[in-house]
């Protein structure tokens, strides 16, 4: 290693001076140089001390003596201290994956772009509030690795969420463009709800709460992915927004912002309804969805489909309808050429699901029988117990468990007791559609076979997996530590970008018996060695990881840097936790 000074003159007569710590190495027979650290900010005495340390010793044949070299005898030996520095393994891993996916590139190298990138990295490493993300930056070499020179606090991160919200469409479009022209024609879309602990969020409203948190406001979040489940876009809606009402925004984004020409959108039966179909067909898009059990019964009654067709793997029925019709063969369109489309119904029966439904029905029946036995015991032992009250209780239990269609409670003649009566014909009619489902699409047969349509609809499970990862298992979309619309949108975008990184790391580490979060916790053990010379921080070097960690890094194609500069960025928190403790 050696120190070199680079002086660059300018046309105005001024010049810039840069002091670099460098080393020489041999690569493929050629001697090359690389910079280890920038020492320009160090005082002159510290740079001189480092030069003394790096200065080669005298030749062995003529050892220096105080008599022959008095200056050497008087020269002090500078103290070199190596201290444990900040953690670098996990943050470097997530940072390089973000670079590989293009996230770091689209966010840019500005101060706001770097803060946004740190929010994404922090969400992957330790999902928490903006205050916790600031504290995390003080324990990891985030500033030195990302090149963040200006200090920041939690207020800067909250303001950065608004910066992200303003550029969300542009950022999503830039990431989508990296896929290449015509890279995706099929998209998966679904929505979820996330409840709020407070009542001050701009999107908070009372609606259908999927988290079963009664009395709490919620936010509706829509996630759009490609056919493989890779997230493309995220959208935040009012908590009382119906699922079908969110679809038009995604159609507009695909057509206008992303410039997609041929698109097939896959959604569940509660998502793609009449309004959504009209929006899709207006943009000349196609769809794949499913229909409800009452709609299946309507098609059976109209003899559009038959029960025997569920035995095929899978069965298919094509019906000519109008583009703005309701999808059951009774369209009411105007009959123009563009509106005429063929609606295809893909019929499938899942025997495993059918058996589960039958077992569940018998389990509910057993629970009602147990309750009925208790009522009969009470009627036998208590003369004051009323038979009509006991009968009403059992009937309410049947109704609550939705068994009253084929089970009824009756009174035994000449006895003070009750029994259940089973209607075999009603049970057969009630269970004939067990495990049956019908997928509908307006894709032409030459574009996708019945089996392909069926497989694409099953891919919706990947969106559900994305919601599980984002909401609970890793990234913790909830709790929402934000209130204004811009911050809420920015927070959802940060979680979506973090999910892209988690998917990539999960793919890289799928051969190892370890979760992504567990691997990142282990990689946090890789800490910097901070080299201090004469009391001044000279540079930071990265040690060689132990074999197990090295395997994970190699599997993810991560190359840890050999050294890092010591920027000394000031990261502070405005809120002092110790003062808030009681």
C-alpha positions in Angstrom: 0.0 0.0 0.0 1.1 3.5 -0.6 -0.2 7.1 -0.5 -0.5 9.3 -3.6 -1.5 12.9 -4.1 -3.6 13.8 -7.1 -3.6 17.5 -8.1 -6.1 18.6 -10.8 -5.6 22.2 -12.2 -8.6 24.1 -13.4 -8.8 26.8 -16.2 -9.4 29.5 -13.6 -6.0 29.0 -12.1 -7.2 27.0 -9.1 -6.6 23.4 -8.4 -8.0 20.5 -6.3 -5.9 18.2 -4.2 -6.9 14.6 -3.4 -4.9 12.2 -1.1 -5.6 8.6 -1.7 -4.5 5.4 0.0 -3.9 2.8 -2.8 -2.4 -0.6 -3.3 -0.9 -2.5 -6.2 -1.9 -6.0 -7.2 -1.4 -8.3 -10.1 -4.3 -9.5 -12.3 -3.8 -11.8 -15.3 -0.1 -11.0 -15.3 -0.6 -7.2 -15.3 0.1 -4.8 -12.4 -3.0 -2.8 -11.5 -3.8 -0.2 -8.8 -7.0 0.3 -6.8 -8.0 2.9 -4.3 -8.6 1.8 -0.7 -9.6 5.0 1.0 -9.8 8.8 0.4 -7.6 10.5 3.1 -8.1 14.1 1.9 -10.1 15.0 5.0 -7.5 13.8 7.5 -5.1 16.4 9.1 -1.6 16.7 7.7 0.0 15.1 10.8 -2.3 12.0 10.4 -1.4 11.6 6.7 2.3 11.9 7.7 1.9 9.3 10.3 0.3 6.9 7.8 3.2 7.5 5.5 5.6 6.5 8.2 3.8 3.3 8.8 3.8 2.4 5.1 7.4 3.4 4.6 9.5 0.2 3.9 12.1 -0.8 6.5 15.8 -0.2 5.7 17.9 -3.0 4.0 19.0 -5.8 6.2 22.6 -5.5 5.1 22.9 -2.0 6.5 20.7 -1.7 9.6 20.2 1.8 10.7 21.7 2.9 14.0 21.1 6.0 16.0 24.6 7.1 15.2 24.3 6.8 11.5 20.6 7.8 11.3 19.8 10.2 14.1 16.5 11.3 12.4 15.3 7.7 12.5 16.0 7.5 16.2 14.1 10.6 17.0 11.1 9.7 14.7 8.1 8.5 16.8 6.2 5.3 15.7 2.6 6.2 15.2 0.0 4.1 17.1 -2.2 1.9 14.9 -5.5 0.8 16.6 -8.0 -1.6 14.9 -11.5 -1.3 16.4 -14.7 -3.1 15.6 -16.8 -0.9 13.3 -20.3 -0.9 12.0 -22.1 -3.9 10.6 -21.7 -4.3 6.9 -22.7 -7.8 5.8 -26.5 -7.5 5.7 -26.7 -3.9 4.4 -24.2 -4.7 1.6 -26.1 -7.8 0.6 -29.5 -5.9 0.3 -27.8 -3.0 -1.4 -26.2 -5.1 -4.2 -29.5 -6.9 -4.8 -31.2 -3.5 -5.1 -28.6 -2.5 -7.6 -29.1 -5.7 -9.6 -32.9 -5.2 -9.8 -32.4 -1.6 -10.9 -34.0 -0.1 -7.8 -30.9 1.9 -6.9 -30.6 3.2 -10.5 -34.2 4.5 -10.8 -34.1 6.1 -7.4 -31.0 8.1 -8.5 -27.9 9.4 -6.7 -29.4 12.5 -5.2 -29.8 12.9 -1.4 -33.5 12.1 -1.6 -32.8 9.1 -3.8 -30.3 7.7 -1.4 -32.6 8.2 1.6 -35.4 6.4 -0.3 -33.0 3.6 -1.0 -32.1 3.4 2.6 -35.7 3.2 3.6 -36.2 0.2 1.2 -33.0 -1.5 2.6 -34.1 -0.9 6.2 -37.5 -2.3 5.5 -35.9 -5.5 4.3 -33.4 -5.7 7.2 -35.7 -4.7 10.1 -39.2 -3.4 9.3 -40.2 -0.7 11.7 -40.9 3.0 11.9 -38.8 5.8 10.4 -37.4 6.5 13.9 -36.1 2.9 14.1 -34.7 3.2 10.5 -32.6 6.1 11.7 -31.3 4.2 14.7 -30.6 1.2 12.3 -28.4 3.5 10.2 -26.2 4.3 13.2 -25.5 0.5 13.7 -24.8 -0.3 10.0 -22.5 1.1 7.5 -25.4 2.5 5.5 -24.0 6.0 4.9 -20.5 4.9 4.0 -21.8 2.2 1.6 -24.6 4.3 -0.1 -22.5 7.5 -0.1 -24.8 9.5 2.1 -22.8 12.5 3.2 -25.5 14.8 4.6 -26.9 13.9 8.0 -30.5 13.0 8.4 -33.1 12.3 11.1 -36.6 10.7 11.2 -38.2 13.9 9.9 -36.1 13.7 6.8 -37.3 10.1 6.2 -41.0 11.1 6.6 -40.5 14.0 4.1 -38.8 11.5 1.8 -42.0 9.5 1.7 -43.7 12.4 0.0 -40.8 12.6 -2.5 -41.4 9.0 -3.3 -45.2 9.5 -3.7 -44.7 12.3 -6.2 -42.5 10.1 -8.4 -44.3 6.8 -7.9 -45.6 6.5 -11.4 -42.3 7.5 -13.0 -40.4 5.0 -10.7 -42.8 2.1 -11.5 -42.6 2.9 -15.2 -38.8 3.0 -15.1 -38.7 -0.4 -13.4 -41.3 -1.8 -15.7 -39.3 -0.6 -18.8 -36.2 -2.6 -17.6 -38.2 -5.7 -18.5 -38.0 -4.9 -22.2 -40.7 -4.3 -24.8 -43.4 -6.9 -24.8 -42.0 -8.6 -21.8 -45.3 -9.0 -20.1 -48.8 -9.5 -21.4 -50.5 -11.2 -18.4 -50.9 -9.5 -15.1 -52.3 -10.6 -11.7 -54.2 -8.2 -9.5 -55.8 -8.4 -6.1 -56.5 -6.2 -3.1 -56.3 -6.5 0.6 -57.2 -4.4 3.6 -55.0 -3.3 6.4 -56.5 -2.0 9.7 -55.4 1.1 11.5 -54.8 1.5 15.2 -55.7 5.3 15.0 -58.3 7.3 13.2 -56.2 10.1 11.6 -55.0 8.5 8.4 -56.4 10.3 5.3 -57.3 7.0 3.7 -58.8 5.5 6.8 -62.5 4.4 6.6 -64.8 1.7 7.8 -65.3 -1.1 5.3 -65.2 -4.9 4.9 -62.3 -5.8 7.2 -60.4 -8.9 6.1 -58.4 -8.8 9.3 -61.6 -9.4 11.3 -60.8 -6.2 13.4 -64.3 -4.9 14.1 -64.6 -1.2 14.9 -61.3 -0.2 13.4 -60.7 1.9 10.3 -58.8 0.4 7.5 -56.9 1.1 4.2 -57.4 -0.8 1.0 -54.2 -1.7 -0.9 -54.1 -3.1 -4.5 -51.1 -5.0 -5.8 -50.4 -5.6 -9.5 -47.9 -8.3 -10.4 -46.8 -10.0 -13.6 -47.5 -13.7 -14.3 -44.6 -14.9 -12.1 -45.8 -12.8 -9.1 -43.1 -10.0 -9.5 -44.7 -6.8 -8.2 -45.3 -4.1 -10.8 -47.4 -1.5 -9.1 -49.1 -0.8 -5.8 -52.0 1.5 -5.1 -53.6 2.8 -1.9 -57.4 3.4 -1.7 -59.9 4.6 0.9 -60.8 1.9 3.4 -64.4 1.7 2.2 -63.5 1.2 -1.5 -65.1 -1.8 -3.1 -62.7 -4.3 -4.8 -64.2 -3.8 -8.3 -63.9 0.0 -8.0 -60.1 -0.3 -7.8 -59.7 -2.1 -11.1 -60.1 0.9 -13.4 -57.1 2.6 -11.9 -54.9 -0.4 -12.8 -56.3 -0.6 -16.3 -55.5 3.1 -16.8 -52.0 2.6 -15.4 -51.3 -0.3 -17.7 -52.7 1.4 -20.8 -51.5 5.0 -20.3 -48.4 4.9 -18.0 -46.9 1.6 -19.0 -48.0 1.7 -22.6 -49.1 -1.9 -22.7 -50.9 -3.0 -25.9 -52.0 -6.7 -25.3 -52.9 -7.2 -21.7 -54.8 -10.0 -19.9 -55.7 -9.2 -16.3 -56.3 -12.0 -13.9 -58.5 -11.3 -10.8 -60.7 -13.3 -8.5 -64.5 -13.5 -8.7 -65.0 -10.5 -6.4 -62.7 -8.3 -8.4 -63.6 -8.6 -12.1 -67.3 -7.9 -12.3 -69.5 -6.0 -14.8 -67.9 -2.6 -14.2 -64.4 -4.0 -14.4 -65.1 -6.0 -17.6 -66.4 -2.9 -19.3 -63.2 -1.0 -18.3 -61.0 -3.8 -19.6 -62.9 -4.1 -22.9 -62.9 -0.3 -23.4 -59.0 -0.5 -23.3 -59.2 -3.6 -25.6 -57.8 -5.8 -22.8 -58.8 -9.3 -21.9 -59.5 -10.9 -18.5 -59.5 -14.2 -16.6 -61.7 -14.5 -13.6 -64.2 -16.9 -11.9 -67.9 -16.8 -11.2 -69.8 -17.3 -8.0 -71.9 -20.4 -7.0 -75.2 -18.6 -7.7 -73.9 -17.7 -11.2 -73.0 -21.4 -11.7 -76.4 -22.5 -10.7 -77.9 -19.9 -13.1 -75.9 -21.3 -16.0 -77.0 -24.9 -15.0 -80.6 -23.8 -14.9 -80.3 -22.2 -18.4 -78.5 -25.4 -19.6 -75.5 -23.4 -20.7 -73.3 -25.8 -18.9 -74.0 -29.3 -17.5 -72.8 -31.2 -14.4 -71.3 -33.9 -16.6 -68.8 -31.4 -18.0 -67.1 -31.0 -14.7 -65.8 -34.5 -15.1 -63.5 -33.4 -17.9 -60.0 -32.1 -17.1 -60.9 -29.3 -17.6 -64.2 -28.9 -19.4 -64.9 -25.9 -21.6 -68.0 -24.2 -23.0 -68.0 -21.2 -25.3 -70.9 -18.7 -25.5 -71.2 -15.7 -27.9 -71.9 -12.6 -25.8 -71.7 -8.8 -26.2 -68.5 -7.2 -24.8 -70.5 -5.1 -22.4 -72.8 -8.0 -21.4 -72.8 -9.6 -17.9 -71.0 -12.7 -18.9 -73.9 -15.1 -18.6 -75.0 -15.2 -22.2 -77.5 -12.4 -21.8 -75.5 -9.4 -23.1 -77.3 -6.2 -23.8 -74.7 -4.5 -26.0 -75.3 -2.4 -29.1 -73.9 -5.2 -31.3 -71.0 -3.3 -32.9 -68.2 -5.3 -34.4 -65.7 -4.5 -31.7 -68.0 -5.5 -28.8 -68.7 -9.0 -30.1 -66.6 -11.5 -28.1 -66.8 -15.1 -27.1 -67.1 -15.9 -23.4 -65.3 -19.1 -22.5 -66.2 -21.1 -19.4 -63.6 -23.4 -18.0 -65.2 -26.0 -15.7 -63.2 -27.9 -13.1 -63.9 -30.1 -10.1 -61.3 -30.5 -7.3 -61.9 -33.8 -5.6 -59.7 -32.9 -2.6 -61.7 -29.7 -2.0 -64.9 -31.7 -2.4 -63.9 -34.1 0.3 -62.9 -31.2 2.6 -66.3 -29.6 2.1 -68.1 -32.9 2.9 -66.0 -33.5 6.0 -66.6 -29.9 7.1 -70.3 -30.4 6.7 -70.3 -33.6 8.8 -68.1 -31.9 11.4 -70.7 -29.1 11.7 -73.5 -31.7 12.0 -71.6 -33.4 14.8 -71.3 -30.1 16.7 -75.1 -29.6 16.4 -75.8 -33.1 17.6 -73.6 -32.5 20.6 -75.6 -29.4 21.4 -78.9 -31.2 20.8 -77.8 -34.0 23.2 -77.2 -31.3 25.9 -80.6 -29.8 25.3 -82.3 -33.3 25.6 -80.4 -33.9 28.8 -81.6 -30.7 30.2 -85.2 -31.4 29.2 -85.1 -34.8 30.8 -83.6 -33.5 34.1 -85.3 -30.2 34.4 -89.1 -30.1 34.4 -89.1 -26.3 34.1 -87.1 -26.4 30.8 -89.2 -25.5 27.8 -89.2 -27.6 24.7 -89.8 -24.8 22.3 -86.9 -22.8 23.7 -84.5 -25.8 23.2 -85.9 -26.3 19.7 -85.3 -22.7 18.9 -81.7 -22.9 20.1 -80.9 -25.9 18.0 -82.5 -24.3 15.0 -80.5 -21.1 15.4 -77.3 -23.3 15.6 -78.3 -25.0 12.3 -79.0 -21.6 10.7 -75.7 -20.1 11.9 -73.7 -23.1 10.5 -75.8 -23.0 7.3 -77.1 -26.5 7.7 -80.8 -25.6 7.8 -81.1 -26.3 4.1 -80.9 -30.1 4.6 -81.2 -30.5 8.4 -84.2 -29.7 10.6 -84.9 -30.2 14.3 -88.0 -32.1 15.1 -89.8 -33.2 18.3 -90.2 -36.9 19.1 -93.8 -38.0 19.5 -94.9 -38.8 23.1 -91.5 -37.8 24.3 -89.9 -34.7 25.8 -86.9 -34.8 23.4 -85.6 -33.5 20.1 -83.9 -35.1 17.1 -82.4 -34.0 13.7 -84.1 -34.9 10.5 -81.9 -35.2 7.3 -83.3 -34.5 3.9 -81.3 -36.7 1.5 -82.6 -35.0 -1.6 -81.8 -31.5 -0.3 -78.3 -32.7 0.8 -77.6 -34.1 -2.6 -78.7 -30.9 -4.3 -76.7 -28.8 -1.8 -73.5 -30.8 -2.3 -73.6 -31.4 -6.0 -71.3 -28.4 -6.6 -68.8 -29.4 -3.9 -65.3 -28.7 -5.3 -66.7 -27.3 -8.5 -65.6 -23.9 -9.9 -65.9 -22.2 -13.2 -63.3 -19.8 -14.7 -64.5 -17.4 -17.3 -62.4 -15.5 -19.9 -62.8 -13.7 -23.1 -59.4 -14.7 -24.4 -59.7 -16.4 -27.8 -58.8 -20.1 -27.9 -55.9 -19.6 -30.1 -54.3 -17.3 -27.5 -54.7 -19.7 -24.6 -56.0 -23.2 -24.2 -58.4 -24.2 -21.4 -55.5 -25.7 -19.4 -53.5 -22.5 -19.8 -56.4 -20.3 -18.6 -56.8 -22.6 -15.6 -53.1 -22.4 -14.7 -53.0 -18.7 -15.0 -56.0 -18.3 -12.7 -54.3 -20.5 -10.1 -51.3 -18.1 -10.3 -53.4 -15.6 -8.2 -51.9 -17.5 -5.2 -48.7 -15.7 -5.9 -50.4 -12.3 -5.2 -51.7 -13.8 -2.0 -48.2 -14.8 -1.1 -47.1 -11.3 -1.7 -49.7 -9.9 0.6 -48.7 -12.3 3.3 -45.0 -11.3 3.0 -45.8 -7.6 2.9 -48.4 -7.5 5.7 -47.3 -9.9 8.3 -44.5 -12.4 7.7 -41.6 -10.1 6.9 -42.1 -6.6 5.7 -44.9 -5.5 8.1 -46.9 -3.1 6.1 -48.9 -2.6 9.3 -48.7 -0.6 11.6 -49.0 2.5 9.5 -46.9 5.2 11.2 -48.2 7.8 8.7 -51.3 9.9 8.3 -51.2 12.2 5.2 -51.9 10.8 1.7 -48.4 11.3 0.3 -46.7 9.6 3.2 -49.2 6.7 3.0 -48.5 6.1 -0.7 -44.8 6.5 -0.1 -44.9 3.9 2.6 -46.7 1.4 0.4 -44.2 2.0 -2.4 -41.3 1.3 0.0 -42.9 -2.0 1.0 -43.4 -3.0 -2.6 -39.8 -2.3 -3.5 -38.6 -4.2 -0.5 -40.8 -7.1 -1.5 -38.9 -7.2 -4.9 -35.7 -7.6 -3.0 -37.1 -10.3 -0.6 -38.3 -12.3 -3.6 -34.8 -12.2 -5.2 -33.1 -13.2 -2.0 -35.6 -16.0 -1.5 -34.9 -17.3 -5.0 -31.1 -17.1 -4.4 -31.3 -18.9 -1.0 -34.0 -21.5 -1.8 -31.4 -24.3 -1.6 -30.6 -23.4 2.0 -32.7 -24.4 5.0 -33.1 -20.8 6.2 -35.5 -17.9 5.9 -34.4 -14.6 4.3 -34.8 -12.7 7.6 -32.7 -15.3 9.5 -30.0 -15.1 6.9 -29.8 -11.3 7.1 -29.6 -11.5 10.9 -26.6 -13.8 10.6 -25.0 -11.6 8.0 -25.2 -8.7 10.4 -22.4 -10.4 12.3 -20.0 -9.3 9.5 -18.7 -6.0 10.9 -16.0 -3.5 9.7 -12.5 -3.3 11.0 -12.0 0.4 11.6 -8.2 1.3 11.3 -7.2 4.3 13.3 -3.7 5.7 13.0 -2.4 8.2 15.4 -5.9 8.7 16.8 -7.4 9.5 13.4 -9.8 7.1 11.5 -7.9 6.2 8.3 -10.1 3.7 6.6 -12.4 0.7 7.2 -11.8 -2.8 5.9 -14.1 -5.7 5.5 -13.0 -9.0 7.1 -13.4 -12.4 5.4 -16.7 -14.0 6.4 -16.9 -17.4 7.9 -17.6 -20.3 5.6 -21.4 -20.5 6.2 -21.9 -16.8 5.5 -19.6 -17.0 2.5 -21.9 -19.7 1.0 -24.9 -17.5 1.3 -23.1 -14.5 -0.2 -21.8 -16.6 -3.1 -25.3 -18.1 -3.8 -26.7 -14.5 -4.0 -23.7 -13.4 -6.1 -22.7 -10.8 -3.5 -19.1 -9.4 -3.5 -18.4 -7.5 -0.3 -16.1 -4.5 -0.7 -12.6 -4.8 0.6 -12.6 -1.3 2.2 -15.0 1.5 2.8 -14.3 5.2 3.3 -15.1 6.7 6.7 -17.6 9.5 5.8 -18.5 10.4 9.3 -22.1 11.2 8.4 -24.1 12.5 11.4 -27.3 10.5 11.8 -29.4 11.6 14.8 -32.9 11.1 16.1 -35.0 14.0 17.3 -36.9 11.8 19.7 -35.0 10.5 22.7 -36.4 7.1 23.7 -34.8 7.2 27.2 -36.6 10.5 28.0 -40.0 9.0 27.0 -39.6 6.1 29.4 -41.5 6.4 32.7 
